Amino acid sequence: MREETRKRLERALWIDRAKKAAIGLAVVAAIGLAFSYEELDLKVDNKNIGGTVTDIEPLVSKQNSADGENVIVRLDDGQLVRVLAYKSRNLKIGQKIQVVEHHHATGRVTHTLK
């Protein structure tokens, strides 16, 4: 094999190895990015807010939902939110309740009944 041909072959082999290494690093970086995003979503700041029940709807789900209901709440700041509650709480329209507002580090905001 001539020297020139050997150098081209060796260069092609190194380029192929570099492509495989780059693909591996990209996969590792994507996995790391996904884990860091999940970690951000786990950081939560909770704030208690008062509200008034404005409507109660049945809970529609594929599983047995006989013990749950959707509760529409108007918070003290005027925002309408939907939370899940057990029917055993016997919530009534117009009743004052406490809602916990969860601010996730990703910017997502969720609400639960206290």
RAKANOR-V517276 format. One record per residue. N is the residue number from 1. SS is DSSP state (~ for helix, > for strand, _ for the rest). PHI is phi in whole degrees, 0 to 359 (none if undefined). D_CENTER is the distance of its C-alpha to the mean C-alpha in Angstrom with 2 decimals. Layout:
# RAKANOR-V517276
n/ss/phi/d_center
N/SS/PHI/D_CENTER
N/SS/PHI/D_CENTER
This chain:
# RAKANOR-V517276
n/ss/phi/d_center
1/_/none/58.86
2/_/284/59.44
3/~/300/57.77
4/~/295/56.14
5/~/294/54.63
6/~/297/53.37
7/~/295/51.62
8/~/295/49.91
9/~/295/48.81
10/~/296/47.52
11/~/295/45.65
12/~/296/44.03
13/~/295/42.99
14/~/294/41.41
15/~/296/39.53
16/~/296/38.21
17/~/297/37.15
18/~/296/35.45
19/~/298/33.47
20/~/295/32.31
21/~/294/31.42
22/~/295/29.45
23/~/296/27.47
24/~/299/26.81
25/~/295/25.70
26/~/294/23.35
27/~/294/21.72
28/~/297/21.47
29/~/295/20.05
30/~/295/17.32
31/~/295/16.41
32/~/298/16.57
33/~/295/14.35
34/~/295/11.58
35/~/294/12.18
36/~/292/12.35
37/~/295/9.00
38/~/298/7.57
39/~/296/10.25
40/~/296/9.35
41/~/291/6.00
42/~/277/8.56
43/_/277/11.04
44/>/231/11.29
45/>/252/14.39
46/>/258/15.65
47/>/219/18.32
48/>/278/20.58
49/>/225/21.66
50/>/276/24.42
51/>/198/24.48
52/>/235/26.64
53/>/290/25.99
54/>/254/26.91
55/>/201/26.32
56/>/231/25.57
57/>/238/24.60
58/>/290/24.61
59/_/274/21.46
60/_/256/21.40
61/_/207/19.89
62/_/283/21.35
63/_/270/21.84
64/_/295/24.39
65/_/247/23.24
66/_/293/26.61
67/_/256/25.46
68/>/231/22.56
69/>/206/22.43
70/>/273/20.37
71/>/242/21.53
72/>/267/21.56
73/>/237/22.05
74/>/264/23.55
75/>/288/22.60
76/_/298/25.41
77/_/273/24.21
78/_/96/24.58
79/_/283/21.01
80/>/264/20.47
81/>/229/17.43
82/>/245/16.99
83/>/232/16.55
84/>/263/17.55
85/>/214/20.76
86/>/285/23.40
87/~/295/26.62
88/~/294/28.52
89/~/284/27.55
90/_/51/29.90
91/_/286/28.21
92/_/237/30.48
93/_/295/30.15
94/_/94/31.09
95/_/286/30.15
96/>/278/28.70
97/>/222/25.59
98/>/254/23.19
99/>/238/19.45
100/>/259/17.01
101/>/262/14.76
102/>/255/11.75
103/>/261/11.22
104/>/277/8.48
105/_/294/10.14
106/_/279/8.04
107/_/104/9.52
108/_/287/7.11
109/>/236/9.52
110/>/235/9.71
111/>/230/13.13
112/>/224/14.93
113/>/280/18.64
114/_/278/20.53
